[in-house]
Amino acid sequence: MSHAVVDADPVRAAGEAVVNEISCGRAVVAIGGNRGALLFFAAEAASTALLSFAIRHSSGLIHAAMRSSRLDLLRIHDQPVLSSEDRSLGFTVAVDAVGVGTGISGRDRALTLRRLGSPDAQPDDFHRPGHVLPVRCPDFPCNDRDRLWDYIIEIVQRAGFTPVAAACRLVHDSGDVLDDAGAREFAARFGLVLASIGL
């Protein structure tokens, strides 16, 4: 697969190459936020291989970006935060799908993600706490702070999946978060499509 950079500005339709990659169950690298590059894919398409790749090239923390209304439907509550802590991301309690082993393996986290993305998911399908960390995204985004997460949910939905995006922050071997230049090199090295999100 050749490396491609696609503008995924939401004012226009998401880049065709990005949507195609996601619809085929592959991962895409997204840049454009102020917290580092994201690797993302549809939660419904999560596989052990995808999770192993994501865990290997990230801090190991796997997120599920979801709309607030879906989190409410699944009764996944927000994590309490202190007034001194960063509230710019709406982290919820972490979850595991019922029936997984320890919950920490790539296989278990893939199963949890697929369950989070399932149209049939119910509140009782999940143990709390667990090893996949949902991010609460507003149903109607109103500020730039949430846009990168909102865009990846939007792209997953346009690809024909339930709007739940599995995502992780890409890091160097040193543990530092990849900046845009590092993300471009990473995408080129692994033949991944790179979505440049217009913020």
TIRO-2110 file (N, C-alpha, C; in Angstrom, 1 decimal):
// TIRO-2110
0.9, -1.2, 0.0, N, 1, A
0.0, 0.0, 0.0, CA, 1, A
0.9, 1.2, 0.0, C, 1, A
0.7, 2.2, -0.9, N, 2, A
1.5, 3.4, -0.9, CA, 2, A
1.0, 4.3, 0.1, C, 2, A
2.0, 5.1, 0.6, N, 3, A
1.7, 6.1, 1.6, CA, 3, A
1.0, 7.3, 0.9, C, 3, A
-0.1, 7.7, 1.6, N, 4, A
-0.9, 8.8, 1.0, CA, 4, A
-1.2, 9.8, 2.1, C, 4, A
-1.2, 11.1, 1.8, N, 5, A
-1.7, 12.1, 2.8, CA, 5, A
-3.0, 12.7, 2.3, C, 5, A
-4.0, 12.7, 3.1, N, 6, A
-5.3, 13.1, 2.7, CA, 6, A
-5.8, 14.2, 3.6, C, 6, A
-6.3, 15.3, 3.1, N, 7, A
-6.9, 16.3, 3.9, CA, 7, A
-8.3, 15.8, 4.3, C, 7, A
-8.5, 15.7, 5.6, N, 8, A
-9.8, 15.2, 6.1, CA, 8, A
-10.6, 16.4, 6.8, C, 8, A
-10.4, 17.6, 6.3, N, 9, A
-11.2, 18.7, 6.9, CA, 9, A
-12.7, 18.4, 6.8, C, 9, A
-13.4, 18.5, 7.9, N, 10, A
-14.8, 18.1, 8.0, CA, 10, A
-15.7, 19.1, 7.2, C, 10, A
-15.1, 20.3, 6.8, N, 11, A
-15.9, 21.2, 5.9, CA, 11, A
-16.2, 20.5, 4.6, C, 11, A
-15.3, 19.6, 4.2, N, 12, A
-15.5, 18.8, 3.0, CA, 12, A
-15.7, 17.3, 3.5, C, 12, A
-16.1, 16.5, 2.5, N, 13, A
-16.2, 15.1, 2.9, CA, 13, A
-14.8, 14.5, 3.3, C, 13, A
-14.8, 13.6, 4.2, N, 14, A
-13.6, 13.0, 4.6, CA, 14, A
-12.9, 12.4, 3.4, C, 14, A
-11.5, 12.5, 3.3, N, 15, A
-10.8, 12.0, 2.1, CA, 15, A
-11.2, 10.5, 1.8, C, 15, A
-11.4, 10.3, 0.5, N, 16, A
-11.9, 9.0, 0.1, CA, 16, A
-10.9, 7.9, 0.5, C, 16, A
-9.6, 8.2, 0.4, N, 17, A
-8.6, 7.1, 0.8, CA, 17, A
-8.7, 6.8, 2.3, C, 17, A
-9.0, 7.8, 3.1, N, 18, A
-9.1, 7.5, 4.6, CA, 18, A
-10.4, 6.7, 4.8, C, 18, A
-11.5, 7.0, 4.2, N, 19, A
-12.7, 6.3, 4.4, CA, 19, A
-12.6, 4.9, 3.9, C, 19, A
-11.9, 4.7, 2.8, N, 20, A
-11.7, 3.4, 2.2, CA, 20, A
-10.9, 2.5, 3.1, C, 20, A
-9.8, 3.1, 3.7, N, 21, A
-8.9, 2.3, 4.6, CA, 21, A
-9.7, 1.8, 5.8, C, 21, A
-10.5, 2.7, 6.4, N, 22, A
-11.3, 2.4, 7.6, CA, 22, A
-12.3, 1.3, 7.2, C, 22, A
-13.0, 1.5, 6.1, N, 23, A
-14.0, 0.6, 5.7, CA, 23, A
-13.5, -0.8, 5.4, C, 23, A
-12.2, -0.9, 5.1, N, 24, A
-11.6, -2.2, 4.9, CA, 24, A
-11.0, -2.8, 6.1, C, 24, A
-11.2, -2.1, 7.3, N, 25, A
-10.8, -2.6, 8.5, CA, 25, A
-9.3, -2.4, 8.9, C, 25, A
-8.8, -1.4, 8.2, N, 26, A
-7.4, -1.0, 8.4, CA, 26, A
-7.3, 0.2, 9.3, C, 26, A
-6.1, 0.5, 9.7, N, 27, A
-5.8, 1.7, 10.6, CA, 27, A
-5.3, 2.8, 9.8, C, 27, A
-5.5, 4.0, 10.3, N, 28, A
-5.1, 5.3, 9.7, CA, 28, A
-4.4, 6.1, 10.7, C, 28, A
-3.4, 6.9, 10.3, N, 29, A
-2.7, 7.8, 11.2, CA, 29, A
-3.3, 9.2, 11.0, C, 29, A
-3.7, 9.8, 12.1, N, 30, A
-4.3, 11.2, 12.1, CA, 30, A
-3.4, 12.2, 12.8, C, 30, A
-3.2, 13.3, 12.1, N, 31, A
-2.4, 14.4, 12.7, CA, 31, A
-3.2, 15.7, 12.6, C, 31, A
-2.9, 16.6, 13.4, N, 32, A
-3.6, 17.9, 13.3, CA, 32, A
-4.0, 18.4, 14.7, C, 32, A
-3.9, 17.6, 15.7, N, 33, A
-4.3, 18.0, 17.1, CA, 33, A
-3.0, 18.6, 17.8, C, 33, A
-3.2, 19.0, 19.0, N, 34, A
-2.0, 19.6, 19.7, CA, 34, A
-1.5, 18.6, 20.8, C, 34, A
-1.9, 17.4, 20.7, N, 35, A
-1.5, 16.4, 21.7, CA, 35, A
-0.7, 15.2, 21.1, C, 35, A
-0.4, 15.3, 19.8, N, 36, A
0.3, 14.2, 19.1, CA, 36, A
-0.6, 13.4, 18.2, C, 36, A
0.1, 12.6, 17.4, N, 37, A
-0.6, 11.8, 16.4, CA, 37, A
-1.4, 10.7, 17.0, C, 37, A
-2.5, 10.4, 16.3, N, 38, A
-3.3, 9.2, 16.7, CA, 38, A
-3.3, 8.1, 15.6, C, 38, A
-3.3, 6.9, 16.0, N, 39, A
-3.6, 5.8, 15.2, CA, 39, A
-5.0, 5.4, 15.5, C, 39, A
-5.8, 5.3, 14.4, N, 40, A
-7.2, 4.9, 14.7, CA, 40, A
-7.8, 4.0, 13.7, C, 40, A
-8.9, 3.3, 14.1, N, 41, A
-9.6, 2.3, 13.2, CA, 41, A
-11.0, 2.1, 13.8, C, 41, A
-11.8, 1.5, 13.1, N, 42, A
-13.2, 1.3, 13.6, CA, 42, A
-13.1, 0.2, 14.7, C, 42, A
-13.8, 0.5, 15.8, N, 43, A
-13.9, -0.4, 16.9, CA, 43, A
-14.5, -1.7, 16.5, C, 43, A
-15.5, -1.7, 15.6, N, 44, A
-16.1, -2.9, 15.1, CA, 44, A
-15.1, -3.8, 14.4, C, 44, A
-14.1, -3.2, 13.8, N, 45, A
-13.1, -4.0, 13.0, CA, 45, A
-11.9, -4.4, 13.8, C, 45, A
-11.9, -4.1, 15.1, N, 46, A
-10.7, -4.4, 16.0, CA, 46, A
-10.4, -5.9, 15.9, C, 46, A
-9.1, -6.2, 15.7, N, 47, A
-8.6, -7.6, 15.7, CA, 47, A
-7.4, -7.7, 16.6, C, 47, A
-7.0, -8.9, 16.9, N, 48, A
-5.8, -9.1, 17.7, CA, 48, A
-4.6, -8.5, 17.1, C, 48, A
-4.5, -8.7, 15.7, N, 49, A
-3.4, -8.1, 15.0, CA, 49, A
-3.3, -6.6, 15.1, C, 49, A
-4.5, -5.9, 14.9, N, 50, A
-4.5, -4.5, 15.0, CA, 50, A
-4.2, -4.0, 16.3, C, 50, A
-4.7, -4.7, 17.4, N, 51, A
-4.4, -4.3, 18.7, CA, 51, A
-2.9, -4.5, 19.1, C, 51, A
-2.4, -5.6, 18.6, N, 52, A
-0.9, -5.8, 18.9, CA, 52, A
-0.1, -4.7, 18.3, C, 52, A
-0.4, -4.3, 17.0, N, 53, A
0.3, -3.2, 16.4, CA, 53, A
0.1, -1.9, 17.1, C, 53, A
-1.1, -1.6, 17.5, N, 54, A
-1.4, -0.4, 18.2, CA, 54, A
-0.7, -0.3, 19.6, C, 54, A
-0.7, -1.4, 20.3, N, 55, A
0.0, -1.5, 21.6, CA, 55, A
1.5, -1.3, 21.5, C, 55, A
2.0, -2.0, 20.5, N, 56, A
3.5, -1.9, 20.2, CA, 56, A
4.0, -0.5, 19.9, C, 56, A
3.2, 0.3, 19.3, N, 57, A
3.7, 1.6, 18.8, CA, 57, A
3.0, 2.8, 19.6, C, 57, A
2.4, 2.5, 20.7, N, 58, A
1.8, 3.5, 21.5, CA, 58, A
2.3, 3.4, 22.9, C, 58, A
1.7, 4.2, 23.8, N, 59, A
2.0, 4.0, 25.2, CA, 59, A
1.3, 2.8, 25.8, C, 59, A
0.4, 2.2, 25.0, N, 60, A
-0.3, 1.0, 25.5, CA, 60, A
-1.7, 1.3, 25.9, C, 60, A
-2.0, 2.6, 26.0, N, 61, A
-3.3, 3.0, 26.4, CA, 61, A
-4.3, 3.1, 25.2, C, 61, A
-5.3, 2.2, 25.2, N, 62, A
-6.2, 2.2, 24.0, CA, 62, A
-7.5, 2.8, 24.4, C, 62, A
-7.9, 3.8, 23.5, N, 63, A
-9.1, 4.5, 23.8, CA, 63, A
-10.2, 4.1, 22.8, C, 63, A
-11.5, 4.4, 23.2, N, 64, A
-12.6, 4.2, 22.3, CA, 64, A
-13.4, 5.5, 22.3, C, 64, A
-13.2, 6.3, 21.2, N, 65, A
-13.9, 7.6, 21.1, CA, 65, A
-15.3, 7.3, 20.7, C, 65, A
-16.2, 7.9, 21.5, N, 66, A
-17.7, 7.6, 21.4, CA, 66, A
-18.5, 8.9, 21.7, C, 66, A
-19.7, 8.9, 21.1, N, 67, A
-20.6, 10.0, 21.3, CA, 67, A
-21.2, 9.9, 22.8, C, 67, A
-21.4, 11.0, 23.4, N, 68, A
-21.9, 11.0, 24.7, CA, 68, A
-23.2, 10.2, 24.9, C, 68, A
-24.1, 10.3, 23.9, N, 69, A
-25.4, 9.6, 24.0, CA, 69, A
-25.2, 8.1, 24.0, C, 69, A
-24.2, 7.6, 23.3, N, 70, A
-23.9, 6.2, 23.3, CA, 70, A
-23.4, 5.7, 24.7, C, 70, A
-22.5, 6.5, 25.2, N, 71, A
-21.9, 6.2, 26.5, CA, 71, A
-23.0, 6.2, 27.6, C, 71, A
-24.0, 7.1, 27.5, N, 72, A
-25.1, 7.1, 28.4, CA, 72, A
-26.0, 5.9, 28.2, C, 72, A
-26.2, 5.5, 27.0, N, 73, A
-27.0, 4.3, 26.7, CA, 73, A
-26.3, 3.1, 27.3, C, 73, A
-25.0, 3.0, 27.3, N, 74, A
-24.3, 1.9, 27.8, CA, 74, A
-24.0, 2.0, 29.3, C, 74, A
-24.4, 3.1, 29.9, N, 75, A
-24.2, 3.4, 31.3, CA, 75, A
-22.7, 3.4, 31.7, C, 75, A
-21.9, 4.0, 30.8, N, 76, A
-20.5, 4.1, 31.1, CA, 76, A
-20.2, 5.5, 31.6, C, 76, A
-19.9, 5.6, 32.9, N, 77, A
-19.8, 6.9, 33.5, CA, 77, A
-18.5, 7.6, 33.4, C, 77, A
-18.5, 8.9, 33.6, N, 78, A
-17.2, 9.7, 33.5, CA, 78, A
-16.3, 9.4, 34.7, C, 78, A
-15.0, 9.5, 34.5, N, 79, A
-14.1, 9.4, 35.6, CA, 79, A
-14.2, 10.7, 36.4, C, 79, A
-14.2, 10.6, 37.8, N, 80, A
-14.1, 11.9, 38.5, CA, 80, A
-12.8, 12.5, 38.4, C, 80, A
-12.8, 13.9, 38.3, N, 81, A
-11.5, 14.6, 38.1, CA, 81, A
-11.5, 15.7, 39.2, C, 81, A
-10.3, 16.0, 39.6, N, 82, A
-10.1, 17.2, 40.5, CA, 82, A
-10.1, 18.5, 39.7, C, 82, A
-10.5, 19.5, 40.4, N, 83, A
-10.5, 20.8, 39.7, CA, 83, A
-9.2, 21.3, 39.1, C, 83, A
-8.1, 20.7, 39.7, N, 84, A
-6.8, 21.1, 39.2, CA, 84, A
-6.4, 20.2, 38.0, C, 84, A
-7.1, 19.2, 37.6, N, 85, A
-6.7, 18.3, 36.5, CA, 85, A
-7.3, 18.8, 35.2, C, 85, A
-6.7, 18.3, 34.1, N, 86, A
-7.1, 18.7, 32.8, CA, 86, A
-8.4, 18.1, 32.5, C, 86, A
-9.4, 18.9, 32.2, N, 87, A
-10.7, 18.4, 31.8, CA, 87, A
-11.0, 18.5, 30.3, C, 87, A
-10.0, 18.7, 29.5, N, 88, A
-10.2, 18.9, 28.1, CA, 88, A
-10.6, 17.6, 27.4, C, 88, A
-10.3, 16.4, 28.0, N, 89, A
-10.8, 15.2, 27.4, CA, 89, A
-11.7, 14.5, 28.4, C, 89, A
-12.8, 14.0, 27.9, N, 90, A
-13.8, 13.4, 28.8, CA, 90, A
-13.6, 12.0, 29.0, C, 90, A
-12.6, 11.6, 29.8, N, 91, A
-12.4, 10.2, 30.0, CA, 91, A
-13.5, 9.6, 30.9, C, 91, A
-13.9, 8.4, 30.6, N, 92, A
-14.8, 7.6, 31.4, CA, 92, A
-14.1, 6.6, 32.2, C, 92, A
-14.8, 5.8, 33.0, N, 93, A
-14.2, 4.6, 33.6, CA, 93, A
-13.9, 3.7, 32.5, C, 93, A
-12.8, 2.9, 32.7, N, 94, A
-12.3, 2.0, 31.7, CA, 94, A
-13.2, 0.7, 31.8, C, 94, A
-13.3, 0.0, 30.7, N, 95, A
-14.2, -1.2, 30.6, CA, 95, A
-13.6, -2.4, 30.0, C, 95, A
-14.1, -3.5, 30.3, N, 96, A
-13.8, -4.8, 29.7, CA, 96, A
-15.1, -5.4, 29.2, C, 96, A
-15.1, -6.2, 28.1, N, 97, A
-16.2, -6.9, 27.7, CA, 97, A
-16.4, -8.1, 28.7, C, 97, A
-17.6, -8.4, 29.0, N, 98, A
-17.9, -9.6, 29.8, CA, 98, A
-17.4, -10.9, 29.0, C, 98, A
-16.7, -11.7, 29.7, N, 99, A
-16.3, -13.0, 29.0, CA, 99, A
-14.8, -13.0, 28.6, C, 99, A
-14.1, -11.8, 28.7, N, 100, A
-12.7, -11.8, 28.4, CA, 100, A
-11.9, -12.4, 29.5, C, 100, A
-10.6, -12.7, 29.3, N, 101, A
-9.7, -13.2, 30.3, CA, 101, A
-9.3, -12.1, 31.3, C, 101, A
-8.1, -11.8, 31.3, N, 102, A
-7.6, -10.7, 32.2, CA, 102, A
-8.0, -9.3, 31.7, C, 102, A
-8.3, -9.2, 30.4, N, 103, A
-8.7, -8.0, 29.8, CA, 103, A
-7.6, -7.2, 29.2, C, 103, A
-6.4, -7.5, 29.5, N, 104, A
-5.2, -6.7, 29.1, CA, 104, A
-4.6, -7.1, 27.8, C, 104, A
-4.8, -8.3, 27.4, N, 105, A
-4.2, -8.8, 26.1, CA, 105, A
-4.8, -8.1, 24.9, C, 105, A
-4.0, -8.2, 23.8, N, 106, A
-4.6, -7.6, 22.6, CA, 106, A
-5.9, -8.3, 22.2, C, 106, A
-5.9, -9.6, 22.3, N, 107, A
-7.2, -10.3, 22.0, CA, 107, A
-8.3, -9.8, 22.8, C, 107, A
-8.1, -9.7, 24.1, N, 108, A
-9.2, -9.2, 25.0, CA, 108, A
-9.6, -7.8, 24.7, C, 108, A
-8.7, -6.9, 24.5, N, 109, A
-9.0, -5.5, 24.2, CA, 109, A
-9.7, -5.4, 22.8, C, 109, A
-9.3, -6.2, 21.9, N, 110, A
-10.0, -6.3, 20.6, CA, 110, A
-11.5, -6.7, 20.8, C, 110, A
-11.7, -7.7, 21.6, N, 111, A
-13.1, -8.1, 21.8, CA, 111, A
-13.9, -7.0, 22.5, C, 111, A
-13.3, -6.3, 23.5, N, 112, A
-14.0, -5.2, 24.2, CA, 112, A
-14.3, -4.1, 23.2, C, 112, A
-13.4, -3.8, 22.3, N, 113, A
-13.7, -2.7, 21.3, CA, 113, A
-14.8, -3.1, 20.4, C, 113, A
-14.7, -4.4, 19.9, N, 114, A
-15.8, -4.8, 19.0, CA, 114, A
-17.2, -4.8, 19.7, C, 114, A
-17.2, -5.1, 21.0, N, 115, A
-18.4, -5.0, 21.7, CA, 115, A
-18.9, -3.6, 21.9, C, 115, A
-18.0, -2.7, 22.2, N, 116, A
-18.3, -1.3, 22.3, CA, 116, A
-18.9, -0.8, 21.0, C, 116, A
-18.4, -1.3, 19.9, N, 117, A
-18.9, -0.8, 18.6, CA, 117, A
-20.1, -1.6, 18.1, C, 117, A
-20.5, -2.6, 18.8, N, 118, A
-21.6, -3.4, 18.3, CA, 118, A
-23.0, -2.7, 18.4, C, 118, A
-23.8, -2.7, 17.4, N, 119, A
-25.1, -2.0, 17.5, CA, 119, A
-26.0, -2.7, 18.5, C, 119, A
-25.7, -3.9, 18.9, N, 120, A
-26.5, -4.6, 19.9, CA, 120, A
-26.0, -4.5, 21.4, C, 120, A
-24.9, -3.7, 21.6, N, 121, A
-24.3, -3.6, 22.9, CA, 121, A
-25.3, -3.1, 23.9, C, 121, A
-25.1, -3.7, 25.1, N, 122, A
-26.0, -3.4, 26.3, CA, 122, A
-25.1, -3.1, 27.5, C, 122, A
-25.6, -2.3, 28.5, N, 123, A
-24.8, -2.0, 29.6, CA, 123, A
-24.2, -3.2, 30.3, C, 123, A
-25.0, -4.3, 30.4, N, 124, A
-24.5, -5.4, 31.1, CA, 124, A
-23.4, -6.2, 30.4, C, 124, A
-23.0, -5.8, 29.2, N, 125, A
-22.0, -6.4, 28.4, CA, 125, A
-20.6, -6.1, 28.9, C, 125, A
-20.5, -5.2, 29.9, N, 126, A
-19.2, -4.7, 30.3, CA, 126, A
-19.0, -4.7, 31.8, C, 126, A
-17.7, -5.1, 32.1, N, 127, A
-17.2, -4.9, 33.5, CA, 127, A
-16.6, -3.6, 33.6, C, 127, A
-16.7, -3.0, 34.8, N, 128, A
-16.1, -1.7, 35.1, CA, 128, A
-15.4, -1.8, 36.5, C, 128, A
-14.1, -1.5, 36.6, N, 129, A
-13.2, -0.9, 35.6, CA, 129, A
-12.6, -2.1, 34.7, C, 129, A
-11.9, -1.6, 33.6, N, 130, A
-11.4, -2.6, 32.7, CA, 130, A
-10.1, -2.0, 32.1, C, 130, A
-9.9, -2.3, 30.8, N, 131, A
-8.6, -2.0, 30.2, CA, 131, A
-8.7, -1.2, 28.9, C, 131, A
-10.0, -0.9, 28.4, N, 132, A
-10.2, 0.0, 27.3, CA, 132, A
-10.8, 1.3, 27.9, C, 132, A
-10.2, 2.4, 27.5, N, 133, A
-10.7, 3.7, 28.1, CA, 133, A
-11.5, 4.5, 27.1, C, 133, A
-12.8, 4.6, 27.2, N, 134, A
-13.6, 5.4, 26.3, CA, 134, A
-13.3, 6.9, 26.5, C, 134, A
-13.5, 7.7, 25.5, N, 135, A
-13.4, 9.1, 25.5, CA, 135, A
-14.8, 9.6, 25.1, C, 135, A
-15.4, 10.5, 26.0, N, 136, A
-16.7, 11.0, 25.8, CA, 136, A
-16.6, 12.2, 24.8, C, 136, A
-17.2, 12.1, 23.7, N, 137, A
-17.3, 13.2, 22.7, CA, 137, A
-18.7, 13.7, 22.6, C, 137, A
-18.9, 15.0, 22.5, N, 138, A
-20.2, 15.6, 22.5, CA, 138, A
-21.0, 15.1, 21.2, C, 138, A
-22.3, 15.0, 21.4, N, 139, A
-23.1, 14.7, 20.2, CA, 139, A
-23.0, 15.8, 19.2, C, 139, A
-22.9, 17.0, 19.6, N, 140, A
-22.8, 18.2, 18.8, CA, 140, A
-21.6, 19.0, 19.2, C, 140, A
-20.4, 18.7, 18.6, N, 141, A
-19.2, 19.4, 19.0, CA, 141, A
-19.3, 20.9, 18.8, C, 141, A
-18.8, 21.6, 19.8, N, 142, A
-18.9, 23.1, 19.7, CA, 142, A
-17.6, 23.8, 19.9, C, 142, A
-16.5, 23.1, 20.1, N, 143, A
-15.3, 23.8, 20.2, CA, 143, A
-14.1, 22.9, 19.6, C, 143, A
-13.0, 23.6, 19.3, N, 144, A
-11.9, 23.0, 18.6, CA, 144, A
-11.2, 21.9, 19.5, C, 144, A
-11.4, 22.0, 20.8, N, 145, A
-10.8, 21.1, 21.7, CA, 145, A
-11.1, 19.6, 21.4, C, 145, A
-12.3, 19.4, 21.0, N, 146, A
-12.8, 18.1, 20.8, CA, 146, A
-12.7, 17.6, 19.3, C, 146, A
-12.3, 18.5, 18.4, N, 147, A
-12.4, 18.2, 17.0, CA, 147, A
-11.7, 17.0, 16.5, C, 147, A
-10.5, 16.7, 16.9, N, 148, A
-9.7, 15.6, 16.4, CA, 148, A
-10.4, 14.3, 16.7, C, 148, A
-10.9, 14.1, 17.9, N, 149, A
-11.7, 12.9, 18.3, CA, 149, A
-13.0, 12.9, 17.5, C, 149, A
-13.6, 14.0, 17.4, N, 150, A
-14.9, 14.1, 16.6, CA, 150, A
-14.7, 13.6, 15.2, C, 150, A
-13.6, 14.1, 14.6, N, 151, A
-13.3, 13.7, 13.2, CA, 151, A
-13.1, 12.2, 13.0, C, 151, A
-12.4, 11.6, 13.9, N, 152, A
-12.2, 10.2, 13.7, CA, 152, A
-13.5, 9.4, 13.9, C, 152, A
-14.3, 9.8, 14.8, N, 153, A
-15.6, 9.2, 14.9, CA, 153, A
-16.4, 9.4, 13.6, C, 153, A
-16.4, 10.6, 13.1, N, 154, A
-17.1, 10.9, 11.8, CA, 154, A
-16.6, 10.0, 10.7, C, 154, A
-15.3, 9.8, 10.6, N, 155, A
-14.8, 9.0, 9.5, CA, 155, A
-15.2, 7.6, 9.6, C, 155, A
-15.1, 7.1, 10.9, N, 156, A
-15.6, 5.7, 11.1, CA, 156, A
-17.0, 5.5, 10.7, C, 156, A
-17.9, 6.5, 11.0, N, 157, A
-19.3, 6.4, 10.7, CA, 157, A
-19.4, 6.5, 9.2, C, 157, A
-18.7, 7.3, 8.5, N, 158, A
-18.8, 7.4, 7.0, CA, 158, A
-18.3, 6.1, 6.3, C, 158, A
-17.5, 5.4, 7.0, N, 159, A
-17.0, 4.1, 6.5, CA, 159, A
-18.0, 3.0, 6.7, C, 159, A
-19.1, 3.3, 7.3, N, 160, A
-20.2, 2.3, 7.4, CA, 160, A
-20.3, 1.5, 8.7, C, 160, A
-19.5, 2.0, 9.7, N, 161, A
-19.5, 1.3, 11.0, CA, 161, A
-20.2, 2.1, 12.0, C, 161, A
-20.6, 1.5, 13.1, N, 162, A
-21.1, 2.2, 14.3, CA, 162, A
-20.0, 3.3, 14.7, C, 162, A
-20.4, 4.5, 15.0, N, 163, A
-19.5, 5.6, 15.3, CA, 163, A
-18.7, 5.4, 16.6, C, 163, A
-17.9, 4.4, 16.6, N, 164, A
-17.0, 4.2, 17.8, CA, 164, A
-15.6, 4.0, 17.2, C, 164, A
-14.6, 4.9, 17.5, N, 165, A
-13.3, 4.8, 16.9, CA, 165, A
-12.3, 4.3, 18.0, C, 165, A
-11.6, 3.2, 17.7, N, 166, A
-10.5, 2.8, 18.5, CA, 166, A
-9.3, 3.7, 18.2, C, 166, A
-8.6, 4.2, 19.2, N, 167, A
-7.5, 5.1, 19.0, CA, 167, A
-6.4, 5.0, 20.0, C, 167, A
-5.2, 5.3, 19.7, N, 168, A
-4.1, 5.4, 20.6, CA, 168, A
-3.1, 6.5, 20.2, C, 168, A
-2.4, 7.1, 21.1, N, 169, A
-1.3, 8.0, 20.8, CA, 169, A
-0.1, 7.3, 20.4, C, 169, A
0.5, 7.6, 19.2, N, 170, A
1.7, 7.0, 18.8, CA, 170, A
2.9, 7.6, 19.5, C, 170, A
3.9, 6.8, 19.8, N, 171, A
5.1, 7.3, 20.5, CA, 171, A
6.3, 6.8, 19.9, C, 171, A
7.4, 7.5, 20.1, N, 172, A
8.8, 7.1, 19.7, CA, 172, A
9.2, 5.9, 20.7, C, 172, A
10.3, 5.3, 20.3, N, 173, A
10.8, 4.2, 21.2, CA, 173, A
11.2, 4.8, 22.5, C, 173, A
11.5, 6.1, 22.6, N, 174, A
11.9, 6.8, 23.8, CA, 174, A
10.7, 7.0, 24.7, C, 174, A
9.5, 6.8, 24.2, N, 175, A
8.3, 7.1, 24.9, CA, 175, A
7.6, 8.4, 24.7, C, 175, A
8.4, 9.3, 24.0, N, 176, A
7.8, 10.6, 23.6, CA, 176, A
6.8, 10.5, 22.6, C, 176, A
5.7, 11.3, 22.7, N, 177, A
4.6, 11.3, 21.7, CA, 177, A
5.1, 11.8, 20.3, C, 177, A
4.7, 11.1, 19.3, N, 178, A
5.1, 11.5, 17.9, CA, 178, A
4.5, 12.8, 17.5, C, 178, A
5.3, 13.7, 17.0, N, 179, A
4.8, 15.0, 16.5, CA, 179, A
4.4, 14.7, 15.0, C, 179, A
3.9, 15.7, 14.3, N, 180, A
3.4, 15.5, 12.9, CA, 180, A
4.5, 15.0, 12.0, C, 180, A
5.8, 15.5, 12.2, N, 181, A
6.8, 15.0, 11.3, CA, 181, A
7.1, 13.5, 11.6, C, 181, A
7.1, 13.1, 12.8, N, 182, A
7.4, 11.7, 13.2, CA, 182, A
6.2, 10.9, 12.7, C, 182, A
5.0, 11.4, 12.8, N, 183, A
3.9, 10.6, 12.3, CA, 183, A
3.9, 10.4, 10.8, C, 183, A
4.4, 11.3, 10.1, N, 184, A
4.5, 11.2, 8.6, CA, 184, A
5.6, 10.1, 8.3, C, 184, A
6.7, 10.1, 9.0, N, 185, A
7.7, 9.0, 8.9, CA, 185, A
7.1, 7.7, 9.2, C, 185, A
6.4, 7.6, 10.3, N, 186, A
5.8, 6.4, 10.8, CA, 186, A
4.8, 5.8, 9.7, C, 186, A
3.9, 6.7, 9.2, N, 187, A
3.0, 6.2, 8.2, CA, 187, A
3.7, 5.7, 6.9, C, 187, A
4.7, 6.4, 6.5, N, 188, A
5.5, 6.0, 5.3, CA, 188, A
6.2, 4.7, 5.6, C, 188, A
6.7, 4.5, 6.8, N, 189, A
7.4, 3.2, 7.1, CA, 189, A
6.5, 2.0, 7.1, C, 189, A
5.3, 2.2, 7.5, N, 190, A
4.4, 1.1, 7.6, CA, 190, A
3.3, 1.1, 6.5, C, 190, A
3.4, 2.0, 5.5, N, 191, A
2.5, 2.0, 4.4, CA, 191, A
1.1, 2.3, 4.8, C, 191, A
0.9, 3.2, 5.8, N, 192, A
-0.4, 3.6, 6.3, CA, 192, A
-0.8, 5.0, 5.7, C, 192, A
-2.1, 5.1, 5.5, N, 193, A
-2.7, 6.4, 5.0, CA, 193, A
-2.6, 7.4, 6.2, C, 193, A
-2.2, 8.6, 5.8, N, 194, A
-2.1, 9.7, 6.8, CA, 194, A
-3.2, 10.7, 6.6, C, 194, A
-4.0, 10.9, 7.6, N, 195, A
-5.1, 11.9, 7.5, CA, 195, A
-4.6, 13.2, 8.2, C, 195, A
-4.5, 14.3, 7.4, N, 196, A
-4.2, 15.6, 8.0, CA, 196, A
-5.5, 16.3, 8.3, C, 196, A
-5.8, 16.4, 9.6, N, 197, A
-7.1, 16.9, 10.0, CA, 197, A
-7.0, 18.4, 10.1, C, 197, A
-7.8, 19.1, 9.4, N, 198, A
-7.9, 20.6, 9.4, CA, 198, A
-8.6, 21.1, 10.6, C, 198, A
-7.8, 21.7, 11.5, N, 199, A
-8.5, 22.2, 12.7, CA, 199, A
-8.5, 23.7, 12.6, C, 199, A
END
